[in-house]
């Protein structure tokens, strides 16, 4: 083993009994030592764009990409070196963005310590590399510099096909960043918006609230599939005539109808039980719908990280808010 490998082994031994940095989002009751696949997100402290630069900002090329900095290249190298210290893990992907990284990590054998220990080691190695890059005149303060924010987020990937979907999603991150920069109002949570007696937070095209023709979708849980299909036809006809469709998408019928509206490309306002975190943004196809100005997300409540079952009282409140928006 070379000197770098020996130093890494010593780090693991020296830090083995110490607590890992605080964690941002964990799944309660999950075994973070067991075999599993994760998508891990780690942000640069202060969200400084130290890892690379977004290219194609003028839109002259077919795609957008992040040109990694020297530090960003080293971060990639440290990610790929993880199996040298943790042979139980396999790095499957790393998407470097200017101020954060998304990594997919496969824990193929049981870890002696939880996933946070692996991430803690990776972060410490990257910070050490950053400090080593400083010039002689900067050495006085380099030991105080930290590359990453405290903690990390993880998403557990369990289902067939998730790996490919997430890799494709991460590859598309530079394009979505470009879109966000050009439509900042549509990808920033606006808080304290008044709708009647409600105070809500919104994200997306807020001007959809001003469209005079809006239709609420509310379906009983006892509606048959035929009844849902008839309602869907009616709603699509209204949407084609310029109406904005509004619903919290709680019941099966509401989800089916709103999906048809979404697939047809018509504008809609979706009410949410969970609010928006400070760095929240729409994901997947909702992101593109926001970029096209045909989606507004509304929540009357603050963000939470817990998995909660929506209560009957919340369902009634969201439907009442949907009715108020549709009548406004």
C-alpha positions in Angstrom: 0.0 0.0 0.0 1.3 3.5 -0.9 1.7 6.3 1.6 -1.6 7.8 0.6 -3.3 4.5 1.3 -1.6 4.2 4.6 -2.6 7.6 5.7 -6.2 6.9 4.8 -6.1 3.6 6.8 -4.7 5.6 9.8 -7.6 8.1 9.5 -10.2 5.4 9.6 -8.5 3.8 12.7 -8.1 7.2 14.4 -11.7 8.3 13.8 -13.3 4.9 14.2 -14.7 5.7 17.7 -15.7 9.3 17.0 -19.1 10.6 16.0 -19.5 11.4 12.4 -20.7 14.9 11.4 -24.4 15.8 11.9 -26.7 14.4 9.3 -29.4 16.3 7.4 -31.9 13.6 6.3 -31.9 10.1 7.6 -34.6 7.4 7.3 -35.6 6.4 10.8 -35.1 2.7 11.6 -33.0 2.1 8.5 -29.8 -0.1 8.9 -27.1 2.2 7.4 -24.5 -0.6 7.7 -26.4 -3.1 5.6 -26.3 -3.8 1.9 -28.1 -1.0 0.0 -27.7 1.6 -2.7 -27.8 5.3 -2.0 -27.8 8.6 -3.8 -25.8 11.0 -1.5 -25.8 14.8 -1.9 -23.0 16.9 -0.3 -22.9 20.7 -0.6 -19.9 23.1 -0.5 -19.8 25.3 2.5 -21.5 28.6 1.7 -22.5 27.2 -1.6 -19.4 28.5 -3.2 -18.9 27.4 -6.8 -15.5 25.9 -6.2 -15.9 22.6 -8.0 -16.6 23.8 -11.6 -18.2 26.2 -14.0 -21.5 25.9 -15.8 -20.9 26.0 -19.6 -23.1 26.8 -22.5 -24.7 29.7 -20.7 -25.4 31.3 -24.0 -27.3 28.3 -25.3 -25.2 27.9 -28.4 -24.4 24.2 -27.9 -26.7 21.2 -27.9 -26.1 20.5 -24.2 -25.1 22.2 -21.0 -22.2 20.9 -18.9 -20.1 21.6 -15.9 -16.4 22.1 -16.6 -14.8 20.8 -13.4 -12.1 22.8 -11.7 -8.8 21.3 -10.5 -10.5 20.8 -7.1 -13.5 19.3 -8.8 -11.3 16.8 -10.6 -9.6 15.9 -7.2 -13.1 15.4 -5.6 -13.9 12.9 -8.4 -10.6 11.1 -7.7 -11.3 10.8 -4.0 -14.8 9.4 -4.7 -13.3 6.7 -6.9 -10.6 5.9 -4.3 -13.2 5.0 -1.6 -13.0 1.2 -2.2 -9.3 1.3 -1.2 -10.4 2.1 2.3 -13.9 0.7 2.3 -13.8 -2.4 0.1 -17.5 -2.9 1.0 -18.6 0.0 -1.2 -18.7 0.6 -4.9 -18.9 4.1 -6.3 -21.3 4.0 -9.3 -21.6 7.6 -10.2 -20.6 11.1 -9.2 -22.1 14.3 -10.7 -20.0 17.3 -9.9 -21.9 20.6 -9.9 -20.3 24.0 -9.2 -21.3 24.0 -5.5 -22.4 20.5 -4.7 -22.0 16.8 -5.7 -24.4 14.0 -6.1 -22.9 10.5 -5.7 -24.4 7.1 -6.1 -22.8 4.6 -3.8 -23.5 0.8 -3.6 -22.9 -0.8 -0.3 -22.3 -4.4 -1.5 -21.2 -5.9 1.8 -22.1 -5.1 5.4 -20.2 -2.0 6.7 -18.4 -2.2 10.1 -19.7 1.4 10.7 -22.7 3.3 9.2 -22.7 5.0 5.8 -22.0 8.4 7.5 -18.5 7.2 8.4 -17.7 6.6 4.7 -19.1 10.0 3.7 -17.2 11.7 6.6 -14.0 10.2 5.4 -14.6 11.3 1.8 -15.3 14.8 2.9 -12.3 15.0 5.1 -10.0 13.8 2.3 -11.4 16.4 -0.1 -10.9 19.2 2.4 -7.3 18.0 2.9 -6.7 18.1 -0.8 -8.1 21.6 -1.0 -5.8 22.7 1.8 -2.8 21.2 0.0 -3.6 23.2 -3.1 -3.1 26.5 -1.3 0.1 28.5 -2.1 2.8 29.1 0.5 1.4 32.6 1.4 -1.9 31.1 2.2 -0.7 28.4 4.6 -1.3 30.4 7.7 -5.1 30.1 7.5 -5.5 26.9 5.5 -6.0 24.6 8.5 -9.2 26.5 9.3 -10.7 26.1 5.9 -13.5 23.5 5.3 -14.7 22.5 1.9 -18.1 21.1 2.8 -21.2 22.0 4.7 -21.9 19.9 7.8 -23.8 16.7 7.2 -25.2 15.2 4.0 -28.5 14.0 2.4 -29.2 10.5 1.3 -31.9 8.9 -0.8 -32.3 5.1 -0.6 -32.6 3.4 -4.0 -34.6 0.2 -3.7 -36.6 -0.3 -6.8 -35.7 -1.9 -10.2 -34.8 0.8 -12.7 -34.0 3.5 -10.1 -30.3 3.4 -10.7 -30.6 4.2 -14.4 -33.3 6.8 -13.8 -31.2 8.6 -11.2 -28.0 8.5 -13.4 -30.0 10.0 -16.3 -31.4 12.6 -13.9 -28.0 13.5 -12.6 -26.6 13.8 -16.1 -29.3 16.3 -16.8 -28.4 18.4 -13.7 -26.4 21.0 -15.7 -29.3 21.7 -18.0 -31.7 22.1 -15.1 -29.2 24.5 -13.4 -29.2 26.6 -16.6 -33.0 26.7 -16.7 -33.1 27.7 -13.0 -30.8 30.6 -13.6 -32.9 31.9 -16.4 -36.2 31.4 -14.6 -35.3 32.1 -11.0 -38.7 33.3 -10.0 -40.2 30.0 -11.0 -37.7 27.9 -9.0 -37.6 30.0 -5.8 -40.1 29.4 -3.0 -42.1 32.6 -2.4 -43.3 32.7 1.2 -46.2 34.4 3.0 -48.5 34.7 -0.1 -52.1 35.6 0.9 -55.0 33.7 -0.6 -58.2 34.7 1.2 -57.7 33.8 4.8 -54.8 31.5 4.0 -51.1 32.3 4.1 -49.2 30.0 1.8 -45.8 29.3 0.2 -45.6 28.8 -3.5 -43.2 27.6 -6.2 -43.6 27.8 -9.9 -45.5 30.2 -12.2 -47.4 32.4 -9.7 -49.3 34.1 -12.5 -51.4 31.0 -12.9 -53.3 32.3 -9.8 -54.4 35.3 -11.9 -56.0 33.2 -14.7 -59.7 33.9 -14.3 -60.9 30.5 -15.4 -59.8 27.8 -12.9 -61.4 24.4 -12.3 -61.0 22.3 -9.1 -60.7 18.5 -9.4 -62.1 16.8 -6.3 -63.0 13.1 -6.5 -64.7 10.9 -3.9 -62.7 7.8 -3.1 -65.8 5.8 -4.0 -65.9 6.9 -7.7 -65.7 4.2 -10.2 -63.1 4.1 -13.0 -65.7 5.0 -15.5 -66.8 8.0 -13.5 -63.2 9.1 -13.2 -62.7 8.7 -16.9 -65.8 10.9 -17.7 -64.7 13.5 -15.2 -61.2 13.5 -16.8 -62.7 14.1 -20.3 -64.6 17.0 -19.0 -61.6 18.5 -17.2 -59.4 18.1 -20.3 -62.1 19.9 -22.3 -62.0 22.8 -19.9 -58.2 22.9 -19.9 -58.1 22.9 -23.7 -60.4 26.0 -23.4 -57.8 27.8 -21.3 -58.8 26.8 -17.7 -56.1 26.2 -15.1 -56.8 22.9 -13.2 -56.5 22.9 -9.4 -56.2 19.9 -7.0 -54.3 18.5 -4.0 -54.2 15.1 -5.8 -55.1 13.2 -2.7 -57.6 10.5 -3.9 -57.0 8.0 -6.7 -59.4 9.8 -9.0 -57.7 13.2 -8.5 -54.3 11.7 -9.2 -55.6 10.0 -12.4 -57.3 13.2 -13.7 -54.4 15.5 -12.8 -52.0 13.1 -14.5 -54.0 13.3 -17.7 -53.9 17.1 -17.5 -50.1 17.0 -16.9 -49.5 14.5 -19.8 -51.6 16.7 -22.1 -49.3 19.7 -21.3 -52.0 21.9 -19.7 -51.4 24.3 -16.8 -52.2 23.1 -13.3 -52.0 24.2 -9.7 -51.1 21.4 -7.3 -51.6 21.7 -3.5 -49.1 20.0 -1.2 -49.2 18.8 2.4 -45.4 19.3 2.8 -43.9 22.8 2.3 -40.6 23.9 0.7 -37.2 23.5 2.3 -34.7 26.3 1.8 -33.1 24.6 -1.2 -36.2 22.9 -2.6 -36.9 22.6 -6.3 -39.2 20.5 -8.4 -37.9 17.2 -9.6 -38.2 15.2 -12.8 -40.9 16.2 -15.2 -42.3 18.7 -12.7 -39.1 20.7 -13.2 -39.7 20.9 -16.9 -43.3 21.9 -16.3 -42.1 24.7 -14.1 -39.6 25.8 -16.7 -42.5 25.9 -19.3 -44.6 28.0 -16.9 -47.4 25.5 -16.6 -47.1 24.4 -13.0 -47.6 26.1 -9.6 -47.0 24.3 -6.4 -48.8 25.6 -3.3 -48.5 24.6 0.4 -50.1 26.2 3.4 -47.7 24.4 5.8 -44.0 24.5 6.6 -41.5 21.9 5.3 -40.8 18.7 7.3 -38.4 15.8 6.7 -40.6 13.1 8.4 -42.8 10.7 6.5 -46.3 11.6 7.5 -49.7 10.2 6.5 -51.9 13.0 5.6 -54.8 13.5 8.0 -58.5 13.7 7.2 -58.5 17.3 8.6 -55.6 18.2 6.2 -57.4 16.7 3.3 -60.4 18.8 4.0 -58.3 21.9 4.4 -56.5 21.4 1.1 -59.7 20.8 -0.7 -61.1 24.0 0.8 -58.0 25.9 -0.3 -58.3 24.4 -3.8 -61.9 25.6 -4.0 -60.9 29.1 -2.8 -58.2 29.2 -5.5 -60.5 27.9 -8.2 -63.1 30.6 -7.3 -60.6 33.4 -7.1 
